[in-house]
Amino acid sequence: MAFVPDISTFLLMGRSIRLIEYVRSIVGIIFFTLLFILVIPISFILVLFMGGRLGDLAVQRFAPAIAIPVMKVIGIHYKRKYHGPRFTQPAMYIINHSSTLDILTLMALGIPKLRYVAKWELQYFPIFFIMGKLTGQVFIKRQNSEKAVSTLQKTYNHLKRNNRSVMIAPEGSRKHEGIIGPFKKGAFRMAIDLGYPIVPIYFEGNNELSIGGSIMSKSGTLTTHFHPSIDTSNWSIETLDEHIEEVRDLYLKWAGVEG
């Protein structure tokens, strides 16, 4: 009997993936792109009537309506888990960032009146550039810390005046050593300046399912853990490093690794 190679599972970017998962990922990427293209002209029309409120609608309604169906196409079961009461006041939301799948889980959150702080390079992708500008997201040059801080400070009055929350990944880039990378100061300094509590969110499963630098993915479950808010009212610049390490230690614990 002739030997027939098993092509149902193969290696992609050094990770094992089933053929069906590969096909579903490709379909998911196409679906993701088409949904974004559909939303852009609708957003152009809505911005004429809604102005800044479009950003609230986009983050709370449009983004989950794109991300959750795409995850279903890819074969991902998405769950939210709350480890305390839901926080409803303006806050600094922080996330762990180790996977391109984080884009989908971020979009699926649907947090009211939220603005994302994203790396400047995302604007090189026309879809993210157009939607980011239309909805008032914040893009910063992380390589230039002074410029990044300046950009963030310009948004303070706007955020507080409109009771908006902010979300940022303290690790910055997803390309770092270990499961949880070093935390940069930006998010924590911003929380102090705004007088916002910090709400830590932990993404479980993203790194394990992600393959490569796109939303190529294995099938499985992604869980977003909403943890209790952290009061920053007694924080100061002098004790900032200590507080950052305390928060990072929480993420290391949730990830099951030692600091």
Secondary structure as UniProt FT lines:
FT   STRAND          9..12
FT   TURN            13..14
FT   STRAND          15..18
FT   HELIX           19..50
FT   TURN            51..52
FT   HELIX           53..57
FT   HELIX           58..62
FT   HELIX           63..74
FT   STRAND          76..82
FT   STRAND          92..95
FT   TURN            100..101
FT   HELIX           102..108
FT   TURN            112..113
FT   STRAND          114..119
FT   HELIX           120..124
FT   HELIX           126..135
FT   STRAND          138..140
FT   TURN            142..143
FT   HELIX           145..161
FT   TURN            162..163
FT   STRAND          165..168
FT   TURN            170..171
FT   HELIX           186..194
FT   STRAND          198..204
FT   HELIX           206..209
FT   TURN            212..213
FT   STRAND          220..226
FT   TURN            233..234
FT   TURN            238..239
FT   HELIX           240..255
//
